Amino acid sequence: MQSDYDAVILGAGINGTALARALAEQGKRVAVIEKSQIGAGASSHSSRLIHGGLRYLENFEFSLVKEALNDQHYLLQNYPKLVKLRNFYLPVYENSPRPAWMLRAGLWLYGFFSRHGQKARRVENAEFLARFGELRAEGLKAVFCYADAKTDDYALTCAIAAEAKTLGAEILEDEEIQSLTIEAEKITICLAERVLTTSLLINATGAWVDEVNTRFSLPSSYRVEKLSGIHLVIDRVLLPDPIFLQTASKRIFFIIPEKETTLIGTTERSESADVDDIKVNEEDIAYLLKESNNYLKNALKRSDIKEVFIGTRPLIKSAKDPSKMSREYKLDLHRLGKNRLLHIYGGKLTTFPSLAKKAAEMLKS
Ligand SMILES: Cc1cc2nc3c(=O)[nH]c(=O)nc-3n(C[C@H](O)[C@H](O)[C@H](O)COP(=O)(O)OP(=O)(O)OC[C@H]3O[C@@H](n4cnc5c(N)ncnc54)[C@H](O)[C@@H]3O)c2cc1C
């Protein structure tokens, strides 16, 4: 069976499905090819925050934070069942490398860019400790509370995919590409039992982007650094609200209560293996347990961990220190004869609305 499409998108993560929805909205015939299932990649292995990224302010990434907080506003308004505002607490201990004044300044700026209208505030230590009985009191100097949003990343991706399908986009799951040929007038993609032709190919394969480019000899302007991150799922609810904590080496991690479990994350590890071969590293589990136990009265044990999951971030190579690499995305458009090829590089779960809008606008003509 052979079918022609206005656009073929590789990858049904949040970005591929959101762009499918945006193009279908323009009346285009769209197919998405997913080698696994909808949302199987980073879009179901994230920290599930819909946020501007308070810590990116430290790197002066104001435009990224502002755009992400605009997207947060859009998602809170349009997906109230899936994206919810929560109180996040930021305790400052004696050994915290960022002092209270710095957090206060960062929160002020973050509040300035936020559109939900809830102001950050200082919380009395006694009030905080009464609410967070599991946390140790020694060394606590100050506590701040601010509002940010949480989601279920997998459910959100499935919701966007469902909207794309309703608008007519086809999402083909469990499809391995057998061959991809670019001729002057058209691009032909052969699957096991179907052949798709198009003049617009979009590579939205997230952390797999370079592997796909290499395999099919596609031109590209960037390369990604693969940065894995793990989360521990603890078998019970430890705290009433999410908290962000600092490590002595200036890294940040969080403890977030979910329905019946607690999420602890995340880590950052540069990976050179192919994405499908990236595995959870025991050192990362030990790191998260150790750092959490620095703050918890009752130390967590390995047996308290119900699950460990790993995701890979595709960050555009730009700095030596991966934690300083920007979370910004790039839309990389190439013309190949009469065809167009767009790669999506980088990005965050939060910024899929503006990414899809900009890409659809770029591809309108
Ligand atoms: C540990 C971690 C924590 C994070 N936390 C947050 C957070 O709290 N908030 C936030 O905003 N962002 C967060 N992110 C970032 C966010 O998860 C990603 O930016 C986002 O999910 C990327 O979506 P995507 O659609 O580009 O890629 P993906 O969701 O990875 O989708 C790519 C898809 O392409 C498919 N694919 C790969 N190769 C092929 C092929 N050859 N053919 C067809 N399909 C293929 C894959 O199976 C996959 O489904 C986090 C990321 C990680 C890893």
The ligand as an SDF file (V2000), in Angstrom:
LIG
                    3D

 53 58  0  0  0  0  0  0  0  0999 V2000
   15.2910   12.6670   33.2970 C   0  0  0  0  0  0  0  0  0  0  0  0
   14.5180   13.7030   32.5460 C   0  0  0  0  0  0  0  0  0  0  0  0
   13.7540   14.6210   33.2420 C   0  0  0  0  0  0  0  0  0  0  0  0
   13.0490   15.5930   32.5500 C   0  0  0  0  0  0  0  0  0  0  0  0
   12.2310   16.4340   33.2500 N   0  0  0  0  0  0  0  0  0  0  0  0
   11.5080   17.3510   32.6000 C   0  0  0  0  0  0  0  0  0  0  0  0
   10.5800   18.1520   33.3230 C   0  0  0  0  0  0  0  0  0  0  0  0
   10.3480   17.9840   34.5190 O   0  0  0  0  0  0  0  0  0  0  0  0
    9.9260   19.1060   32.6260 N   0  0  0  0  0  0  0  0  0  0  0  0
   10.1210   19.3220   31.2990 C   0  0  0  0  0  0  0  0  0  0  0  0
    9.5280   20.2470   30.7620 O   0  0  0  0  0  0  0  0  0  0  0  0
   10.9500   18.5370   30.5760 N   0  0  0  0  0  0  0  0  0  0  0  0
   11.6280   17.5530   31.2000 C   0  0  0  0  0  0  0  0  0  0  0  0
   12.4440   16.7170   30.5120 N   0  0  0  0  0  0  0  0  0  0  0  0
   12.5900   16.9020   29.0470 C   0  0  0  0  0  0  0  0  0  0  0  0
   11.4420   16.2490   28.2870 C   0  0  0  0  0  0  0  0  0  0  0  0
   11.1460   14.9840   28.7910 O   0  0  0  0  0  0  0  0  0  0  0  0
   11.8330   16.1270   26.8050 C   0  0  0  0  0  0  0  0  0  0  0  0
   12.3220   17.3560   26.3340 O   0  0  0  0  0  0  0  0  0  0  0  0
   10.6560   15.7670   25.9190 C   0  0  0  0  0  0  0  0  0  0  0  0
    9.9310   14.6710   26.4450 O   0  0  0  0  0  0  0  0  0  0  0  0
   11.1940   15.4320   24.5250 C   0  0  0  0  0  0  0  0  0  0  0  0
   10.1210   15.0450   23.7220 O   0  0  0  0  0  0  0  0  0  0  0  0
   10.4000   14.5540   22.2570 P   0  0  0  0  0  0  0  0  0  0  0  0
    9.0730   14.3210   21.6290 O   0  0  0  0  0  0  0  0  0  0  0  0
   11.3170   15.4880   21.5730 O   0  0  0  0  0  0  0  0  0  0  0  0
   11.2400   13.1870   22.4310 O   0  0  0  0  0  0  0  0  0  0  0  0
   10.7790   11.7490   22.9490 P   0  0  0  0  0  0  0  0  0  0  0  0
    9.6570   11.8150   23.9140 O   0  0  0  0  0  0  0  0  0  0  0  0
   11.9990   11.0390   23.3950 O   0  0  0  0  0  0  0  0  0  0  0  0
   10.1980   11.0710   21.6380 O   0  0  0  0  0  0  0  0  0  0  0  0
   10.9950   10.6090   20.5940 C   0  0  0  0  0  0  0  0  0  0  0  0
   10.2950    9.3940   19.9910 C   0  0  0  0  0  0  0  0  0  0  0  0
   10.9730    9.0220   18.8060 O   0  0  0  0  0  0  0  0  0  0  0  0
   10.8780    7.6120   18.6980 C   0  0  0  0  0  0  0  0  0  0  0  0
   11.9020    7.1450   17.7540 N   0  0  0  0  0  0  0  0  0  0  0  0
   13.2320    7.0570   17.9580 C   0  0  0  0  0  0  0  0  0  0  0  0
   13.8480    6.5880   16.8400 N   0  0  0  0  0  0  0  0  0  0  0  0
   12.8710    6.3860   15.9220 C   0  0  0  0  0  0  0  0  0  0  0  0
   12.8630    5.9020   14.5650 C   0  0  0  0  0  0  0  0  0  0  0  0
   13.9700    5.5040   13.9640 N   0  0  0  0  0  0  0  0  0  0  0  0
   11.6740    5.8260   13.9300 N   0  0  0  0  0  0  0  0  0  0  0  0
   10.5260    6.1850   14.5360 C   0  0  0  0  0  0  0  0  0  0  0  0
   10.4730    6.6440   15.8250 N   0  0  0  0  0  0  0  0  0  0  0  0
   11.6290    6.7380   16.4980 C   0  0  0  0  0  0  0  0  0  0  0  0
   11.0820    7.1250   20.1290 C   0  0  0  0  0  0  0  0  0  0  0  0
   10.5860    5.8130   20.3120 O   0  0  0  0  0  0  0  0  0  0  0  0
   10.3100    8.1740   20.9160 C   0  0  0  0  0  0  0  0  0  0  0  0
    8.9760    7.7760   21.1800 O   0  0  0  0  0  0  0  0  0  0  0  0
   13.1280   15.6850   31.1490 C   0  0  0  0  0  0  0  0  0  0  0  0
   13.8760   14.7460   30.4380 C   0  0  0  0  0  0  0  0  0  0  0  0
   14.5370   13.7410   31.1340 C   0  0  0  0  0  0  0  0  0  0  0  0
   15.2750   12.6970   30.3600 C   0  0  0  0  0  0  0  0  0  0  0  0
  1  2  1  0
  2  3  1  0
  2 52  2  0
  3  4  2  0
  4  5  1  0
  4 50  1  0
  5  6  2  0
  6  7  1  0
  6 13  1  0
  7  8  2  0
  7  9  1  0
  9 10  1  0
 10 11  2  0
 10 12  1  0
 12 13  2  0
 13 14  1  0
 14 15  1  0
 14 50  1  0
 15 16  1  0
 16 17  1  0
 16 18  1  0
 18 19  1  0
 18 20  1  0
 20 21  1  0
 20 22  1  0
 22 23  1  0
 23 24  1  0
 24 25  2  0
 24 26  1  0
 24 27  1  0
 27 28  1  0
 28 29  2  0
 28 30  1  0
 28 31  1  0
 31 32  1  0
 32 33  1  0
 33 34  1  0
 33 48  1  0
 34 35  1  0
 35 36  1  0
 35 46  1  0
 36 37  1  0
 36 45  1  0
 37 38  2  0
 38 39  1  0
 39 40  1  0
 39 45  2  0
 40 41  1  0
 40 42  2  0
 42 43  1  0
 43 44  2  0
 44 45  1  0
 46 47  1  0
 46 48  1  0
 48 49  1  0
 50 51  2  0
 51 52  1  0
 52 53  1  0
M  END
$$$$
